[in-house]
């Protein structure tokens, strides 16, 4: 089968495309190559795709383009059996400065794909949503899909609109859609400006990790391999069609505790530094994954400590090309 992965040169999309190629599927990647972070990571990801496709003897195509280009989107969707829509303007903080751009890409771009998909016999349309849709409602932690969605940033609002459109298209047009609400995904080739990559980089370079705010905010960090498992299931299961489903981990952790754990492992003599926090950041995130367990047989098996240990091992092995990108972010 052929899988179209939008945003397929990015972090999660790049891992999805690689996994589908390794599983023997033909893959088309659409990516605008937006320099939100250094394009060196995306270019490395594309090299991995080509190597995997050659090794598996499957077809791979990379298309540089934008989901706002309705004609291009329609052409690519017409050739696909599955669409994994990962493309989006990322980042809570930058969305505060450019809310309309986030709407154009994350909402209108998603509608372009959905409109194209309902004109085909596509098997399934999977859209990447985010824990940001829940906002900062501490009373509901851990977040369940039945809890109120009250995003506190333009980014969160745009992701909520995109997933609601996807679910509405299932109801109105009988288009098989699923929205996966990711909770702070991390792992190899992650964005260089993420907390974990910065903590690791600073500690390895004998610099104190910097925590924004007092560090008591908590995050449900999800290792990328667990995210891949949930997405792979949707190639063969229709149990979640029309639904929004949390994809999180087995636990959550305070940011200051995470910084200390990484510091203690890599550079125990360093202090922790604290800086001013951004207002748009959520106070707490934590997923109730009961629905994913019931519908997708989802069973994440990476604790934050296990996942960070794997990331540190990968970081050391790829330090030569990855670290300069982290340091420049």
N, C-alpha and C positions, 0 to 999 in steps of 0.2 A: 504494500500500500504506500501511498505518498502522503507525507505529513508536511503541512506548511507551518513553520514556526515563525511568527512575527517577533521582532526583537531577539532573533536567534543568535545574534553576535554578543548579546548581553550576558549577564551572569546566569540567571535561571534559564532563560531561553537557550543560552549556549550549551548548558548541561543537558537540557532536554534534547536538543538536536543531536548532540554527541551520543546520548543514550539510544535514541531511535535509530541512528545509523548503526550503532553497535549491535542492535537487535535485528538488523537486516532490512530495515525500511528505507525507502527513498525519501529524501528530505529536501525541501526548499526552505531557505532562510531568507526572510525579508528584514532588513535592518537599515535605518536611516543613518547609522554611524554618527549619531549625535555626540559631540565631544563633551557630554556632561561630566565624564571623567576621561582620563588619558586613553586614547584609542589603541594604545599598544596592547592593552588587555584584550580588546575585541579582536584585534588582528591576530593575536596568539590563539584565541578561541577558534577563529576561522581556519587557521593552520591545523589545529587539532581535528576539526571537522573533515578537512580534506584527507588527512592521514587516515582517519577512521574509515571514511568512505572507500578509499583505495584498498585498505586492508580487508574490508568486508565485501568488496565488489558490488557496491550499491551506488545508485545515482545521487549526486549531491549538486545543488545549485544555490549559489549565493546571489541575491538581488539587492543592490543598494537602492533603497527607495523608502517612501514615507507612507504610512497608513492613511494619511490625508489625501493621497492620490487615489481617488475612487476607481479610475479606469485600471490602474495597475493592480490594485487590490482585487478587482473583479476577475482580471485575467489569471492571477495566481490562485485564487480560491477555486476557480472553475476546474483546475487541474488537480485539486487536492481531495483526498478522502477524509482527512482530519485536519482541523485547524486548531493550533495551540497559540492563542493570542497573548503574547507576553509583552509586546511593544507598549511603551508608555513613557510619558515624561515622569521621571522619578524624583523623589525628594520632597519631604514635607516642608523644609525651610525655604527652598527656592520657590515653591509654589505660592508662597505669600507675596513674592515680588512680581509674579507673572501668572495670575490666576486664569486669564483668558487663554493663554497658550496651553495650559494644562487641560482646559476644557476642549480646545480644538483637537489636541492629540488624543487624550484619554477617552473622551466621550464621542466626538464626531468621528475620530478614527475607528473606534469600535463599531459605530453604526455603519460605516462603510463596509467593514468586514461582515457584519451581521446581514446587511442587505444583500451582499454578494452571496453569502452562504445560503440564504433562503431561496435563491434562484437555482440551487444545485441539489444533488442528492447526497450531500455531505453526511458522513457517519456521525460526527460529533464536533461540536465547537466548544473548546475549553478556554475560558478567559481567566487571566490572573487578576484576582482582587487582592485586598490587603486588610490587615487588622486595623488599619487607620480608619476604616468605616465605622468602627465602634466609638471612636473619640476617647474622651478622658473620663468615662463614667466608672469610677472606682467601685461603686456599689455592686457592679455586675461582674467583677473579676472572680473566676475565669469567665471569659466571654462565651456565651452560647449563641447559636444562630437565631434563637428566638428573642434575644435581648435587643433593646432599642439601638438603632444605628444613628449616632449623632457625631459625625466627623467634625473636627475642630480645625481643619486646614483645607485649603482649596484642593490639595492633592487627595485627601481622604474623600472629599465630596465628589471629585471626578471619578474615583475608583468605585464609589457607591453607585453613581449614575450608570457607569459602564456595566456593572454586574446586574443592576436592575433591568437595564435594557436587554441584556442577554436572557435573563429569566423571563421577561415579558415576551420575547420573541419565541420562546419555547411554548408559552401559553397560547399566543395568538397565531403563530405560523407553524406550530408543531416542529420547530427546529430543535434538535437535540443539543441543548446547551448545558454547561456546568460552570459555575463560578467557584474558584478555589481561593479562599481567603488566607493568604500566606502571613505567617507571623515571623518577621525578622529572620530571613533566611541567610545563612552564612556557609562558607566553605571555600574550597579552592577557586581561584579566579574571581573572588567576590570584589565588589566595588572597593577601590582603595581607600575611600574615605569613611568606611564603616568602623564602628567602635573597635571591634575585635582586631581587624587588620592594623589599625593605628596603635592599639595597645601592644600588640606583638612587635610591630616595627620599632616603636619607641624603646621598648625594653631590650630588644636585641642590639639597639644602638646606644644603650646605656643612657637613655633619656626617660624621665619619669612619665608614666601614662597620664593623660589629661582627661578628667571627668567633668562633664558639663552639669552644673547644678551641684546639689549635695550628694548625688549618687544613690539616693534612696529609691529613685525611680526603678522599676523592674521591667524586664523584657523576657518574652518567651522566644528564645533563640532556637531556630529550626535548622538542623543540618540538611544540606542540599540533597543528600542521598535519600532522606526520608521524603522530601518533596517529589523526587523522581519516582519513587514507588507509588505515590498517590496518582500521579499523572499517567504512569504506565497502565494502571488498572483501568483507566478510562478508555483505553484502546479496545477493551473487550467487555466492559460492563456499562449497562444503561441505567443502573440502579439510582444514580444521582442526577439523571436528566431533569433539568428545570430547577435545580437546587443550588443554593450557595452553601459551601461546606468549609469549615475551618480546617486548616492544615497547620498544626503546631507541633510542639515537642512534648516531652514527658515532664518538664518542669520549667520554672522561671527563676530568675536570679536578679539581685540588685546590681546595678551597673558598678557601684563601688566594690562590691564583692568580686565581680568578674575581673575588674582591673587588678585587684589584689591577688587573685588566683593566678592570673597571667604573670604579674610581677613576681610573685613568689616562685613560680616555675622557672622564669627566665633571668631575673635580675633582682634577687631578694633584698639588696641593699638600697634600692631606689625608694623614694617617697612617692606618694600619689599627689598630683596637682589637681586643683579644682578651678574651673572657669565659669563664667556666667552662662546660665542655661537659656535655651531658646523657648519662647512662649508657646510655639506651635507644637512642641514635642509632647506626646502623650505621657501621662504620669506612670501608668502601668499597662502592660499587655500580657495576657495569658489566655491560652485557648482551651476551651472545652472541646475535646476531639471525639466525643461520644458519637456524633452523627457520622463522622468520617469512618469510625470503627464499624458502625452498623452498615453503612452503605458501600464502603470501599475496602472493608477489611483492613483498615489503616492501623498500623502498629509501629510507630516511630521507635527506633531502637538506639538512638544516640542521645545520651544525656549531654548537657552543655559541657561538662568537663571532658567527656570522651570526644565530642566533636571538636573542641578547641585543641585537644592533643593531636588529633588527626590534621587539623589545619596547620598547627605549628610545624608538624613533620613535613607537610607539603610546602609550607613557606620556606623552610630551610633548603629543601631540594630545588626550589624555584626562585631563590632569593636574588640571583644575579639579574633576572629580567623583571621580576615583580616588585622588588623593594624600591627601585628608583621611581616607579609609578606611584607607590604609596607615599613616598617622601615628597613628591611634587604635588600631591593632591591637597 
